[in-house]
Amino acid sequence: MNKTVKVPGTQKSKTQLSATKMLRRKKVKHLEKLVKYYINRLSFDSALFWAQRLLSIDKSAESIYLLGRCLFLKKQYRRAINVIREAGLDKKEINPLCFYLVCKCLYMVGDYPEALDLLSGEPQNVHLTDAPFSCTSRRKSKWMKKYGQKKNIEPSLTVLKAQIHEKMENRIVAAENYKKALEQDIFCYEAFSALVSHHMISSQEEKAIIKKMDEQLANKPINHEKALVREIYQNIIDKYRAPSNNRKEIDAKICPTSHSSKAYPSTNLCKHPYVAIAEAERLYNACYFADCLSVTEEILENSPMHPTCLPIHIACLFQLRLCNKLFQLGEALIKEPKNSNAWYAVGCYYLVSGKVELSRKYFAKATSVDKMNAPAWIAYGHSFGFFTEHDQAMAAYFKSAQLLIGCHLPLLYLGMECTETNNFKLAGNYLGQACQIVPNDPFVIHEMGIVAYQSKEYAQAEKHFDLALALVHERNPVIVAETWGVLLNNLGHTHRKLKNYDRALEYHLKAVKIKPTCPKIRTAVGFVEALLGRYEDAAKSFHRALSIQSDNSFATSMLNICLERLSHEDHIYHEFKNDDFVFIRPSTSHGPAESSKSGLFWSGSPGDLSEDESLIYQLEEGSSGSDSENGFNIGSASEEGSGCSDVEMQDENVS
């Protein structure tokens, strides 16, 4: 019977081998912790050094990914690509994380076609655990469990694909990919933010996204976190609803009552910057500029230089003409020259100071730094509108309309420019497109009323103005903002054209309450009173207008005629056959909006009306009877500017 011969030293060599492996694993684990420690400390040079040392003793996918990550943080993108490709981990089915890192590096170096080819040519819906994460075996590592065994990297890949299409100016395809990423992961705020802040979709499409979220949530078990995210998204896109009266009301809208107070404390939600910014944007759109400024100041105090809040804050400073604060803010922001909001703030400072050419220079700088800065584009177009340079202004608006396909402001301002050049048909087309994007913006409806008025369709103009006033009342139950004095005054002009003199006087007097120092509104009141035969009241109104603006030639002529008729009672005519007077045309703010924010004009901001208007006069010929008895011939004048600077009224020839 053969016996097994024991070779001396065999058992000892196995023990030594096991000890060596254990020692190596401890060393690898120590180096991994060291690399991550220096990454967390933002010491990327030290992290890169130890990541290279780690790779020399461990060729696992984790070590390669850590080295690629360090190279990415050091902005050595080509080196990161080479390291991963040499290890053969640049395929999604092999290692999705390394594949994503390669595509991200290609995006950062501007090699968009190659990155897009990689993203478009791979199988879809690959999870982190679907592929091996080692160059030598298919075993699942503890690293994979740590980094999310059930996480799906597909939303990140979809967002990256959308970013590449956006860089290549395929904005429609980019928007579709952002929507797809949001469907894949409701928590992907990056996709939602790009859709909203870059104005890539209309308000109807925003509501469609929320509706689709509701359908997804309805078909699955209750998930309070997803429901809360949905409510926050809904709050952000509701830019044109009535602003809340207090913080408790804001919180009630964001935090559903079904959520437990411990899991979702209301005070924390109210102070969330994006929730507060959304409310500030609503305040701005409703023309509560002082209230909006107080909200933005609180946000910037808690989160200084917040990039989303800054355009709205700058817009409020412009609207309130706070030159000193604009100067201080611009001086603080200019320390970061790659921040487009810095140049935007400087441009707004020069604009509010009346130095339009300098403001134009800095607005152009802001658009060159960030071509997606909507307020800067709008302000750049307005800087040409000050000198009635319609071609240059329209070119700027056209460019912004191409970039901001979901923003209605460029189309609104294009319509305004066409109105100023008496191209009412084209103006109506642009305003109709703006209304399709945002159907409930009173500024767009108001401008459509102006087009109808200029086309002498007074009944249609009345419908537009009434609708705009109803939308304003939805936001402001009590109208106090001076902005809306223009709307009320234009309603007065429209009713005067329709011979509804009592209603016309009613609206003019409401406008006076809102803007008591506007000489044009005072003159309009006097003219309607003269049409009603109330010459004494009319003379008082013209006196008030002249006390504010002494060179108002129309008010002077009307005052002389009223005084003459009061002194010759036998020759008074109680109705003027040649009823033709001023029509105040609003100019959506050529300041920051909307904003934008906007929009807003910011930025926006959704557009806003400035406090300065100009009068548009029309000449009606063929009046019967003598001028001194039957009426007035009013000379024509056109709007010299639109927005932020005082517009001088040209002299009218009154017989």
Stockholm file with secondary structure:
# STOCKHOLM 1.0

chainA/1-655         MNKTVKVPGTQKSKTQLSATKMLRRKKVKHLEKLVKYYINRLSFDSALFWAQRLLSIDKSAESIYLLGRCLFLKKQYRRAINVIREAGLDKKEINPLCFYLVCKCLYMVGDYPEALDLLSGEPQNVHLTDAPFSCTSRRKSKWMKKYGQKKNIEPSLTVLKAQIHEKMENRIVAAENYKKALEQDIFCYEAFSALVSHHMISSQEEKAIIKKMDEQLANKPINHEKALVREIYQNIIDKYRAPSNNRKEIDAKICPTSHSSKAYPSTNLCKHPYVAIAEAERLYNACYFADCLSVTEEILENSPMHPTCLPIHIACLFQLRLCNKLFQLGEALIKEPKNSNAWYAVGCYYLVSGKVELSRKYFAKATSVDKMNAPAWIAYGHSFGFFTEHDQAMAAYFKSAQLLIGCHLPLLYLGMECTETNNFKLAGNYLGQACQIVPNDPFVIHEMGIVAYQSKEYAQAEKHFDLALALVHERNPVIVAETWGVLLNNLGHTHRKLKNYDRALEYHLKAVKIKPTCPKIRTAVGFVEALLGRYEDAAKSFHRALSIQSDNSFATSMLNICLERLSHEDHIYHEFKNDDFVFIRPSTSHGPAESSKSGLFWSGSPGDLSEDESLIYQLEEGSSGSDSENGFNIGSASEEGSGCSDVEMQDENVS
#=GR chainA/1-655 SS CCCCCCCTTHHHHHHHHHHHHHHHHHHHHHHHHHHHHHHHTTCHHHHHHHHHHHHHHCCBHHHHHHHHHHHHHTTCHHHHHHHHHHTTCCSTTTCHHHHHHHHHHHHHTTCHHHHHHHHHSSCSCCBGGGSCCBSSCCCCCHHHHHTTTTCBCHHHHHHHHHHHHHHTTCHHHHHHHHHHHHHHCTTCHHHHHHHHHTTCSCHHHHHHHHHHHHHHHHTSCCCHHHHHHHHHHHHHHCCSSCCCSSHHHHHHHHSCTTSCTTTSCHHHHHTCHHHHHHHHHHHHHTTCHHHHHHHHHHHHHHSTTCTTTHHHHHHHHHHTTCHHHHHHHHHHHTTSTTCHHHHHHHHHHHHHTTCHHHHHHHHHHHHHHCTTCHHHHHHHHHHHHTTTCHHHHHHHHHHHHHHCTTCSHHHHHHHHHHHHTTCHHHHHHHHHHHHHHSTTCHHHHHHHHHHHHHTTCHHHHHHHHHHHHHHHHHHCSSCCCGGGHHHHHHHHHHHHHTTCHHHHHHHHHHHHHHCTTCHHHHHHHHHHHHHTTCHHHHHHHHHHHHHHCTTCHHHHHHHHHHHHHHHCGGGCCSSCSBCCCCEEECCBCSSCCCBBCCBBCCCBCCCCBCSCCEEEBCCCCCCCSCHHHHBCCCCCBCCCCCSSSCCCCCCCCCC
#=GC SS_cons         CCCCCCCTTHHHHHHHHHHHHHHHHHHHHHHHHHHHHHHHTTCHHHHHHHHHHHHHHCCBHHHHHHHHHHHHHTTCHHHHHHHHHHTTCCSTTTCHHHHHHHHHHHHHTTCHHHHHHHHHSSCSCCBGGGSCCBSSCCCCCHHHHHTTTTCBCHHHHHHHHHHHHHHTTCHHHHHHHHHHHHHHCTTCHHHHHHHHHTTCSCHHHHHHHHHHHHHHHHTSCCCHHHHHHHHHHHHHHCCSSCCCSSHHHHHHHHSCTTSCTTTSCHHHHHTCHHHHHHHHHHHHHTTCHHHHHHHHHHHHHHSTTCTTTHHHHHHHHHHTTCHHHHHHHHHHHTTSTTCHHHHHHHHHHHHHTTCHHHHHHHHHHHHHHCTTCHHHHHHHHHHHHTTTCHHHHHHHHHHHHHHCTTCSHHHHHHHHHHHHTTCHHHHHHHHHHHHHHSTTCHHHHHHHHHHHHHTTCHHHHHHHHHHHHHHHHHHCSSCCCGGGHHHHHHHHHHHHHTTCHHHHHHHHHHHHHHCTTCHHHHHHHHHHHHHTTCHHHHHHHHHHHHHHCTTCHHHHHHHHHHHHHHHCGGGCCSSCSBCCCCEEECCBCSSCCCBBCCBBCCCBCCCCBCSCCEEEBCCCCCCCSCHHHHBCCCCCBCCCCCSSSCCCCCCCCCC
//
